[in-house]
Amino acid sequence: MPDNIQYFGKILILVGLICIIAGIIFMLSGKLHWFGRLPGDIYIQRKNFSFYFPLATSLLISLLLTLIFWILRKKG
């Protein structure tokens, strides 16, 4: 039983950290004009059609999250 409580505590801390990081990103989103407009992002605009696929932004976010989770996993 105590092991389950410790595991649940670690999960709550991780969720809290994710919420804090998301909050910081939302607060800084107005100041990060380049975010979402990286050179590898695909944007096609025609008369009646527009398509946006943030490829480079998605890769950057994936890389950062992978690094964060890898560091947290090594410490835990």
QUIBELKA-V47185 format. One record per backbone hydrogen bond with DSSP energy under -1.0 kcal/mol. CO is the residue of the C=O (numbers start at 1). NH is the residue of the N-H. Records with the same first field share a line. If there is no record, write none. Layout:
CO=NH, NH
This chain:
1=5
2=6
3=7
4=8
5=9
6=10
7=11
8=12
9=13
10=14
11=15
12=16
13=17
14=18
15=19
16=20
17=21
18=22
19=23
20=24
21=25
22=26
23=27
24=28
28=31, 32
31=33
34=37
38=41
42=53
44=51
49=46
51=44
53=42, 55
54=58
55=59
56=60
57=61
58=62
59=63
60=64
61=65
62=66
63=67
64=68
65=69
66=70
67=71
68=72
69=73
70=74
71=75
72=76
